[in-house]
Amino acid sequence: MYRAPTYGPPPQPARALSITALVLGLCSFVFAWTLIVVPIIGIVFGLIALSREPAGRSIAAAGLITSALGLVWVLVFYVLPFGAFFSALLLGRLY
């Protein structure tokens, strides 16, 4: 008796880079005050995912936006106070 070959379900499109960008973007709000590298890596993964994964474009865009917001969060609340402190030290020496 002959049977027709059966095929499984079609493979899901790759979204690993997009999901990684989103997770790093969300973690950048939580861990960015300790590690400035987290939002930067999230931005890199988001840009790579936008170019390589057309199926996960919306997830990659969300990860890119949240990583960028996390980087702004770091710059406003972490880097700028140090810059103000060091500029105050420099101005204190000039006068």
C-alpha distance (Angstrom), angle and dihedral (degrees) to the residues before:
residue distance angle dihedral
M1 . . .
Y2 3.78 . .
R3 3.81 122.4 .
A4 3.74 126.6 -166.2
P5 3.80 113.6 -117.5
T6 3.75 114.5 -99.9
Y7 3.72 123.0 -141.3
G8 3.77 127.4 -153.1
P9 3.77 124.9 -127.2
P10 3.79 116.3 -64.5
P11 3.79 114.7 -92.2
Q12 3.78 117.5 -96.5
P13 3.79 116.1 -112.2
A14 3.78 116.0 -101.4
R15 3.78 114.0 -95.7
A16 3.80 102.6 156.1
L17 3.80 96.2 114.3
S18 3.80 91.5 46.4
I19 3.78 93.0 51.0
T20 3.81 90.4 46.5
A21 3.81 90.4 52.3
L22 3.80 91.1 50.3
V23 3.80 93.9 47.9
L24 3.80 91.7 48.1
G25 3.79 90.0 47.3
L26 3.78 91.8 53.2
C27 3.79 91.9 44.4
S28 3.79 90.8 50.9
F29 3.80 89.3 72.8
V30 3.79 91.1 53.3
F31 3.80 103.4 35.7
A32 3.80 103.1 26.1
W33 3.79 92.6 93.8
T34 3.79 88.4 62.8
L35 3.79 101.5 32.5
I36 3.79 121.5 30.3
V37 3.81 88.7 -172.1
V38 3.83 94.8 72.8
P39 3.83 97.7 73.2
I40 3.80 91.9 41.4
I41 3.81 91.9 53.7
G42 3.82 89.1 46.0
I43 3.80 90.6 54.7
V44 3.80 91.2 49.4
F45 3.81 92.5 49.4
G46 3.80 90.6 46.3
L47 3.80 92.8 53.0
I48 3.80 92.3 46.9
A49 3.81 91.7 47.4
L50 3.80 92.1 50.5
S51 3.78 90.7 57.0
R52 3.82 99.3 39.9
E53 3.81 106.9 33.3
P54 3.80 115.6 52.8
A55 3.82 91.9 172.6
G56 3.80 92.9 58.3
R57 3.79 97.5 43.1
S58 3.81 95.6 121.6
I59 3.79 92.6 47.1
A60 3.80 90.3 48.4
A61 3.81 91.4 49.1
A62 3.79 90.8 51.0
G63 3.80 90.2 49.3
L64 3.79 90.9 48.3
I65 3.80 92.4 50.6
T66 3.79 94.6 46.7
S67 3.81 91.3 46.9
A68 3.79 90.8 50.4
L69 3.80 90.4 49.8
G70 3.80 89.2 49.0
L71 3.80 89.8 52.0
V72 3.80 90.7 50.4
W73 3.82 87.9 49.1
V74 3.81 89.7 54.2
L75 3.80 93.3 47.0
V76 3.79 94.7 48.8
F77 3.77 99.7 43.1
Y78 3.79 103.6 26.4
V79 3.79 113.9 26.6
L80 3.81 102.3 32.3
P81 3.83 95.4 57.3
F82 3.81 89.4 53.5
G83 3.80 89.8 49.6
A84 3.79 90.7 50.1
F85 3.79 90.7 48.6
F86 3.78 93.9 51.0
S87 3.80 92.7 44.4
A88 3.81 88.9 51.8
L89 3.79 88.7 52.1
L90 3.78 90.6 49.9
L91 3.82 93.2 47.3
G92 3.79 90.1 46.9
R93 3.79 89.7 58.2
L94 3.78 93.1 49.2
Y95 3.80 95.3 56.3
